Amino acid sequence: MRRYTGALVIAIWLVSQAPAAAFSPSDIEWSAAVTGTLHKGESMIDGDYTVKAVQFPSAVQGRQDIQGNWLPEDNVDPMVYLEVYKKGTLIKELIMTPQSETYYDPDYEAKIYATGFISSSAKEWIFQYYNPWATVAIETRAKPKLDVAVSTDKSAYASYDDRVMTATVTVTNNGGAVVKNIDVNLNIGELKLEGGSTDQIHKNFYKLDKGTSQSFSVILSVPGLTSQKSYPLSADARGYDVKDLEYKGSANSSITVSPKPALPPRITISKSVKNSIYLKDSAFVKIVVANGGTYDVSNLTIKDSMNEKFGLMKNESLQWDDIPMLKPGQEWVRSYEIKPLEASLSGFTIPAATVSFTYKNINASASSQTTNVIVNGPKIILNKTVNRARVNISEDVTVTVSINNVGNMGTKAEVRDLLPEGASLVSGPISLASTYLDYNKPQGFSYTIRMNTEGQIQLPAALANYTDVEFRGVGRAVKSSETPVVTVIDPSKIPPPLPTVITPTQAPGQETAQATAPANTPEPTPTPIASGFDIAVAAFALVAAAVYGRR
């Protein structure tokens, strides 16, 4: 077995002790590890930190066991030589083996460790298969995140009807580490406390573990007003992590206070349509907006929409904003015509219409109900499939066309299909004569074709013509199937297999595995290294050559 005594000496020389920290390393909390399997020249990134696999032990000669498996002539001790970068600057060089301890950067902002190595007897150590790897993990220091929320017990207040309001400040640590000594301030602006000193709008919390919250509430007076006014509320918080670094959070809110409100208007909007129609028919949708109150309403805008399974009989807008005034007792009425596009036994939902308006300088809105419309009629499903998606030229392909009526009314239908260009019919019909399609009783036909040209051949869609309601419908409808694709191959044009490449170091008959270049990972720019490093690398190579002999 190869020995890496020299490598271990150099590894000990390269690893420097971290300076004494002003905090206890055991207090550090770490984010979830980012793990990657690195081959020579490959890198992985976690935040500001990049780890690059620079070198592995050299390749060795191999042998085959009695089962024909390739094994190194001597087992290789797994190791990897790593470079660690922070924000693109080289900060550390490491040699890691299965016995190596975790590396912590001097600031305890990241830790790096190996989680797995290729087996010492893997064939990837052999010259012709050389491709060693190591699995490396990076964990960065978890940090707190202060989120602040300001809320009140109501979204709006009325003078004289509401005497007080309750404002609550909540501070949450949504980060990955504890935060300590949190100071929280509530800014109430022009609003006044209902009682007590201003100390109650300032709070301090000793600590917040990750995922925990703290809150406090204060009672404020609702001001007396003659016109509507908004009052801002804001809160800010700051705290410190285990390294005494500061973290902040803030939030803003706005409270609306109105004079004592007048009675609201009684504006209603209704939307009506027949709840059961036939596929061949159209239907009228009627919208009615009524003012049943005692106030004028102005600036009315009515917005409507239609289910996508219906089409408008006329190209018209479903928004009306030309209604300047609706007095008490008045109504606004509009109708438009729709036609169903397909049948549905369970029905289609007709969306609600809305009206927005203004009264007494207050904006308000109302919505209609939703309705369900059943559409009676046939619903045709037309499918076209092939039994083989890949064939040699001049081989047969079976095409199957099926038609089914999943509606609730019968219909007469006929199906026509076409052959793709460059294909010939071997046997079978390519159409279905006019026939009656009852509910859920599929029919169809199959035929065989032969492709005479190579390439991606897209078969044309089969077409079905059918009446929209039993025999009485004079209107005809058309349904198209899928267009399956068949890949036709000319066997005479398939290229022969590539020849085996023999390297000078191989015995004849031994195949050479073609190395795959590592991914084009952007390489960080290393900080210039003192000239002594070149000497150390040369020494490493000499010691490795002398010591890593075969047992």
C-alpha positions in Angstrom: 0.0 0.0 0.0 1.3 3.5 -0.8 2.4 5.5 2.2 1.8 9.3 2.5 4.1 10.2 5.3 5.5 13.1 3.3 2.1 14.3 2.5 1.0 14.3 6.1 4.1 16.3 7.1 3.4 18.9 4.5 -0.3 18.9 5.5 0.6 19.7 9.1 2.9 22.4 7.9 0.2 23.9 5.8 -2.6 24.0 8.5 -2.2 27.0 10.7 -3.9 27.5 14.0 -6.8 29.9 14.1 -6.2 33.0 16.3 -8.1 33.2 19.6 -11.6 34.5 19.0 -13.5 36.9 21.1 -16.4 34.4 21.2 -16.7 30.7 22.0 -16.5 28.6 18.9 -19.0 26.2 20.5 -21.6 29.1 20.3 -21.4 29.2 16.5 -24.4 27.8 14.6 -24.0 26.5 11.1 -26.2 26.5 8.0 -27.0 23.3 6.2 -24.0 21.8 4.4 -23.4 22.2 0.7 -21.9 19.0 -0.5 -20.2 18.2 -3.9 -18.2 15.4 -5.5 -15.1 17.0 -6.9 -12.7 15.6 -9.6 -9.4 17.2 -10.4 -9.8 20.8 -11.3 -13.5 21.0 -10.2 -14.9 23.5 -7.7 -17.9 24.0 -5.5 -19.3 27.2 -4.1 -21.2 28.1 -0.9 -21.8 31.9 -0.5 -18.4 33.7 -0.4 -16.5 30.4 -0.2 -15.1 28.3 -3.1 -13.3 25.0 -2.7 -11.3 23.6 -5.6 -9.8 20.1 -6.0 -6.3 20.7 -7.2 -4.5 17.3 -7.1 -5.0 13.7 -6.2 -2.4 10.9 -5.8 -0.8 9.8 -9.1 -2.2 7.1 -11.3 -0.8 3.6 -10.9 -0.6 0.5 -13.1 -3.4 -2.0 -13.0 -4.2 -5.7 -13.2 -7.2 -7.8 -13.8 -8.5 -10.4 -11.4 -9.9 -13.8 -12.4 -13.4 -12.2 -12.9 -11.9 -9.7 -15.3 -12.2 -6.7 -12.9 -9.5 -4.0 -13.1 -7.7 -3.4 -9.8 -4.6 -1.2 -9.0 -1.5 -3.3 -8.6 -1.1 -1.6 -5.2 -3.9 0.0 -3.2 -3.7 3.8 -3.1 -4.3 5.8 0.1 -7.1 8.3 -0.9 -6.3 12.0 -0.4 -7.1 15.3 -2.1 -5.2 18.6 -2.2 -7.7 21.5 -1.9 -7.5 25.3 -2.3 -10.0 27.4 -0.3 -11.0 30.8 -1.6 -13.0 33.6 0.0 -14.5 36.1 -2.3 -12.1 35.0 -5.0 -9.0 35.2 -2.8 -7.0 32.2 -1.9 -7.0 31.8 1.9 -6.0 28.2 2.6 -4.4 25.1 1.1 -5.4 21.8 2.5 -4.6 18.1 2.2 -7.5 16.0 3.3 -7.6 12.2 3.9 -10.4 10.0 5.3 -8.8 10.7 8.8 -8.6 14.5 8.4 -10.4 16.8 10.9 -12.7 19.6 9.9 -11.0 22.8 8.8 -12.4 26.1 10.3 -11.5 29.4 8.7 -9.9 31.8 11.1 -13.0 33.9 11.5 -15.3 30.9 12.0 -17.4 32.0 9.0 -17.1 28.6 7.3 -15.9 25.0 7.9 -14.8 22.5 5.3 -14.5 18.7 5.6 -14.4 15.6 3.5 -17.4 13.3 3.6 -16.2 10.5 1.2 -13.3 9.3 -0.9 -13.0 6.8 -3.7 -12.0 3.3 -2.6 -8.3 2.6 -2.3 -8.8 -0.4 -4.7 -11.0 1.4 -7.2 -10.1 1.1 -10.9 -10.2 4.9 -11.2 -6.6 5.0 -9.8 -5.3 3.0 -12.8 -3.7 5.0 -15.6 -6.2 4.2 -18.3 -9.2 4.8 -16.0 -7.7 7.6 -13.9 -10.5 9.8 -12.6 -10.3 10.0 -8.7 -12.8 12.1 -6.7 -13.6 13.2 -3.2 -16.8 14.4 -1.7 -16.4 17.7 0.2 -18.8 19.7 2.3 -18.9 23.4 3.1 -20.9 24.9 6.0 -21.2 28.6 6.4 -21.9 30.3 9.7 -25.7 30.7 10.3 -26.8 34.2 10.9 -29.9 35.7 12.5 -32.6 37.6 10.6 -34.9 40.1 12.4 -38.3 40.5 10.9 -40.7 43.1 12.4 -44.4 43.4 12.0 -46.8 46.2 13.3 -50.5 45.3 13.5 -53.7 46.8 15.0 -56.8 45.1 16.3 -58.8 46.7 13.4 -57.9 47.8 9.9 -59.9 51.1 10.2 -61.4 53.1 13.0 -64.4 55.5 13.3 -64.1 58.6 15.5 -66.5 58.5 18.5 -67.6 55.0 17.7 -64.1 53.6 18.4 -62.4 55.0 21.5 -59.1 53.1 21.6 -57.0 51.0 19.3 -54.5 48.3 20.2 -51.2 48.3 18.4 -49.0 45.2 18.5 -45.3 44.9 17.6 -43.9 41.4 16.8 -40.3 40.6 16.3 -39.3 37.3 14.7 -35.9 35.7 14.2 -36.3 34.1 10.8 -32.6 33.4 10.5 -30.5 30.3 11.3 -28.8 31.5 14.5 -29.7 33.1 17.9 -29.8 36.9 18.2 -29.3 38.6 21.5 -29.9 42.0 23.2 -32.8 43.0 21.0 -34.0 46.6 21.3 -37.4 47.3 19.8 -39.0 50.8 19.4 -42.5 51.7 18.3 -43.0 55.1 16.6 -46.6 56.2 17.1 -46.3 59.6 15.3 -49.3 61.9 16.0 -51.2 59.3 17.9 -51.4 59.4 21.7 -51.0 56.7 24.3 -54.3 56.0 26.2 -52.3 56.1 29.4 -49.0 55.4 31.0 -45.5 56.5 30.2 -43.6 56.4 26.9 -41.5 53.5 28.3 -44.1 51.1 27.1 -43.3 51.7 23.4 -39.6 50.6 24.0 -38.8 47.0 24.8 -35.7 44.9 25.2 -35.5 41.1 24.9 -32.6 39.1 26.1 -32.5 36.7 23.1 -34.4 35.1 20.3 -33.6 31.6 19.1 -34.1 30.9 15.5 -37.7 30.5 14.6 -39.0 32.3 17.7 -40.9 35.5 18.3 -41.6 38.1 20.9 -44.3 40.8 20.9 -45.8 43.6 23.0 -48.9 45.7 22.7 -49.9 49.3 23.6 -53.2 51.0 23.8 -53.7 54.2 21.7 -56.5 56.8 21.6 -58.6 57.1 18.5 -58.6 60.8 17.6 -61.9 62.7 17.0 -62.1 63.8 13.3 -64.4 65.5 10.9 -62.7 64.2 7.8 -60.8 60.9 7.1 -57.1 60.8 7.9 -54.3 58.1 7.9 -51.8 57.8 10.7 -48.5 56.0 10.1 -47.1 53.5 12.6 -43.6 52.1 12.4 -41.3 49.9 14.5 -37.6 49.1 14.3 -35.5 46.4 16.0 -31.8 45.7 16.4 -29.9 42.9 17.9 -26.5 41.2 18.0 -25.2 37.7 17.1 -22.6 35.7 18.9 -19.8 37.7 17.3 -21.5 41.0 18.4 -22.4 41.9 14.8 -25.5 44.0 14.6 -28.7 43.0 12.7 -31.7 45.3 12.1 -35.3 45.0 11.0 -38.2 47.4 10.6 -41.8 47.6 9.5 -44.4 50.3 8.6 -48.1 50.4 8.8 -50.9 52.9 8.3 -54.1 53.3 10.3 -57.2 55.0 8.8 -59.5 56.9 11.0 -62.8 58.2 9.6 -65.6 60.4 11.0 -68.7 58.6 12.2 -69.9 56.9 9.0 -73.3 57.4 7.4 -75.4 54.3 6.7 -73.9 52.4 3.7 -75.7 52.4 0.4 -77.6 49.3 -0.7 -76.1 48.7 -4.1 -76.7 45.2 -5.5 -75.5 43.5 -8.7 -77.0 40.4 -10.2 -75.9 38.2 -13.2 -78.3 35.7 -14.6 -78.2 33.1 -17.4 -80.1 29.9 -18.2 -78.7 27.0 -16.2 -79.2 24.3 -18.9 -78.8 24.8 -22.7 -78.0 22.8 -25.8 -74.6 22.8 -27.6 -76.3 24.2 -30.7 -78.0 27.1 -28.9 -76.9 30.4 -27.6 -78.0 32.1 -24.3 -78.3 35.7 -23.0 -76.4 36.9 -20.0 -78.2 39.7 -18.1 -76.5 42.0 -15.6 -78.6 44.3 -13.3 -77.1 46.9 -10.9 -79.7 48.5 -8.6 -79.5 51.3 -6.0 -81.8 50.4 -3.2 -80.4 52.9 -0.7 -81.0 56.6 0.1 -77.7 58.0 -1.4 -76.7 58.8 -4.9 -73.8 56.7 -6.1 -71.4 57.9 -8.8 -68.4 56.8 -10.8 -69.8 53.3 -11.4 -67.6 50.7 -13.2 -69.0 47.3 -14.0 -66.6 44.5 -14.9 -67.6 41.1 -16.1 -65.8 38.0 -17.5 -66.9 34.8 -19.2 -65.8 31.2 -18.9 -63.3 30.2 -21.6 -65.7 27.4 -22.7 -68.1 30.0 -24.1 -67.7 32.5 -27.0 -69.2 35.9 -27.4 -71.7 36.2 -30.3 -70.5 39.8 -30.8 -67.0 41.3 -30.4 -67.8 43.5 -27.4 -66.2 44.6 -24.2 -67.4 43.2 -20.8 -66.5 46.4 -19.0 -68.8 49.4 -18.7 -67.5 52.6 -17.0 -69.7 55.2 -18.7 -72.3 55.3 -15.8 -71.8 58.7 -14.0 -74.7 58.4 -11.5 -77.2 56.0 -10.2 -79.9 57.6 -8.0 -81.9 55.8 -5.3 -84.4 53.4 -6.9 -82.7 53.4 -10.3 -81.3 50.3 -12.2 -78.7 49.8 -14.8 -79.3 46.8 -17.1 -77.1 45.2 -19.9 -77.4 41.9 -21.8 -75.1 40.1 -24.2 -75.2 36.7 -26.0 -72.9 33.7 -25.6 -72.6 30.3 -27.3 -71.1 27.2 -25.7 -68.0 25.7 -27.4 -68.3 22.2 -25.9 -70.7 20.0 -23.9 -70.4 19.4 -20.2 -72.6 17.1 -18.1 -71.4 18.7 -14.8 -71.7 22.2 -16.2 -69.4 25.2 -16.5 -69.0 27.9 -13.8 -70.0 31.4 -15.0 -67.9 33.9 -13.1 -69.3 36.8 -11.0 -69.6 40.4 -12.2 -68.4 43.3 -10.0 -69.4 46.9 -9.6 -67.3 49.6 -8.0 -68.7 53.0 -7.1 -68.3 56.1 -4.9 -70.7 57.5 -2.2 -70.0 60.3 0.3 -66.4 60.4 -1.0 -66.0 56.7 0.0 -65.1 54.0 -2.5 -67.0 50.7 -2.3 -67.8 47.7 -4.4 -70.1 44.7 -4.7 -70.2 41.4 -6.5 -72.8 39.2 -8.1 -73.2 35.5 -7.5 -71.6 32.8 -9.7 -73.8 30.3 -11.6 -73.4 26.9 -13.2 -74.6 26.2 -16.8 -75.0 22.6 -18.0 -74.4 22.2 -21.8 -76.2 19.3 -23.3 -74.8 17.7 -26.5 -72.2 15.4 -27.9 -68.5 15.7 -26.9 -66.2 14.0 -29.3 -62.8 12.6 -28.3 -60.7 11.7 -31.4 -57.4 9.8 -30.9 -54.7 8.7 -33.4 -51.9 6.4 -32.3 -49.2 4.2 -33.8 -47.9 0.9 -32.6 -44.2 1.7 -33.2 -42.6 5.1 -32.9 -39.2 3.9 -34.4 -38.9 1.7 -37.4 -36.4 0.8 -40.2 -37.2 1.9 -43.6 -39.8 -0.2 -45.5 -41.0 -1.8 -42.2 -44.8 -1.7 -41.4 -46.5 0.6 -38.9 -50.0 0.1 -37.6 -52.1 3.3 -37.2 -55.2 3.2 -35.0 -57.9 5.9 -35.0 -60.6 5.9 -32.4 -63.6 8.1 -31.8 -65.8 8.3 -28.7 -68.7 10.4 -27.6 -68.4 11.4 -23.9 -71.3 13.8 -24.0 -74.9 13.1 -23.1 -76.5 13.2 -26.6 -75.9 11.0 -29.7 -74.6 12.3 -33.0 -73.7 11.2 -36.5 -70.0 11.3 -37.3 -67.6 10.3 -40.0 -63.8 10.1 -39.8 -61.2 10.7 -42.6 -57.5 10.1 -42.3 -54.6 10.8 -44.7 -51.3 9.1 -45.4 -48.1 11.0 -44.8 -46.0 11.9 -47.8 -43.6 9.1 -48.7 -45.8 6.3 -47.2 -47.8 3.6 -48.9 -50.9 1.8 -47.6 -50.4 -1.9 -47.0 -53.8 -2.9 -45.7 -56.9 -1.7 -43.9 -59.3 1.3 -44.2 -58.3 4.9 -43.6 -61.8 6.2 -43.0 -64.9 5.6 -41.0 -68.2 6.1 -42.9 -71.0 8.1 -41.4 -72.2 6.3 -38.3 -74.2 7.0 -35.2 -72.2 7.6 -32.0 -74.1 6.8 -28.8 -72.9 7.9 -25.4 -69.5 6.3 -24.4 -69.5 3.6 -27.1 -66.2 4.2 -29.0 -65.6 3.1 -32.6 -62.6 3.2 -34.9 -60.4 1.6 -37.4 -56.8 0.5 -38.0 -54.6 0.3 -41.1 -51.0 -0.6 -41.9 -48.6 1.7 -43.8 -45.0 1.4 -44.9 -42.5 4.3 -44.8 -40.3 4.7 -47.9 -38.2 7.6 -46.8 -36.1 8.1 -43.6 -36.4 10.9 -41.0 -38.9 12.2 -38.5 -42.3 11.6 -40.2 -45.2 13.4 -38.7 -48.5 11.8 -39.6 -51.4 14.2 -40.5 -54.3 14.6 -38.1 -57.4 12.5 -38.6 -60.5 14.6 -39.0 -64.0 13.9 -37.7 -67.1 15.7 -38.9 -70.2 15.4 -36.7 -73.6 17.1 -36.1 -73.8 19.1 -32.9 -77.1 17.6 -31.6 -78.4 14.1 -32.8 -79.8 14.1 -36.3 -81.6 17.5 -35.9 -78.5 19.7 -36.0 -77.9 21.3 -39.3 -74.5 22.7 -38.2 -71.5 20.6 -38.6 -68.5 20.5 -36.3 -64.9 19.3 -37.0 -62.5 17.6 -34.5 -58.8 16.9 -35.1 -56.7 14.2 -33.6 -53.1 14.2 -32.5 -50.3 14.0 -35.1 -48.0 11.2 -34.0 -44.4 11.2 -35.1 -42.6 8.1 -36.4 -38.8 8.0 -36.7 -37.7 6.1 -39.8 -34.2 4.8 -40.0 -32.1 3.6 -43.0 -30.0 0.7 -41.5 -27.5 1.0 -44.3 -26.5 4.5 -43.1 -25.8 3.6 -39.5 -22.0 4.4 -39.0 -19.7 1.6 -37.9 -18.4 1.6 -34.2 -15.3 3.7 -33.5 -11.9 1.8 -33.4 -10.2 1.1 -30.0 -7.4 3.5 -29.1 -4.2 1.9 -27.7 -1.9 4.1 -25.6 1.9 3.5 -25.5 1.8 2.4 -21.8 -0.9 -0.3 -22.5 -0.7 -3.8 -23.4 -2.6 -4.6 -26.7 -6.2 -5.4 -26.1 -6.6 -3.1 -23.1 -9.1 -0.3 -23.8 -8.4 3.3 -22.9 -11.1 5.1 -21.1 -11.5 8.6 -22.6 -11.1 11.2 -19.9 -13.9 13.8 -19.6 -12.7 17.3 -19.1 -14.1 18.9 -15.9 -16.9 21.4 -16.2 -16.0 25.0 -17.1 -16.2 26.3 -13.6 -15.0 29.9 -13.3 -11.7 29.7 -11.4 -11.1 32.2 -8.6 -7.9 34.4 -8.9 -5.5 33.3 -6.2 -3.5 35.8 -4.1 0.1 35.8 -5.2 2.1 33.3 -3.1 5.6 33.9 -1.8 8.5 32.2 -3.7 9.0 29.7 -0.8 5.7 28.0 -1.8 7.2 26.9 -5.1 10.0 25.3 -3.2 7.6 23.6 -0.9 5.6 22.2 -3.8 8.8 20.9 -5.4 9.7 19.3 -2.0 6.3 17.7 -1.8 6.8 16.1 -5.2 10.3 14.8 -4.3 9.1 13.4 -0.9 6.1 11.8 -2.6 8.2 10.2 -5.2 10.6 8.8 -2.6 8.1 7.7 0.0 5.0 6.6 -2.0 6.7 3.4 -3.1 5.0 0.1 -3.5 4.8 -2.2 -0.5 
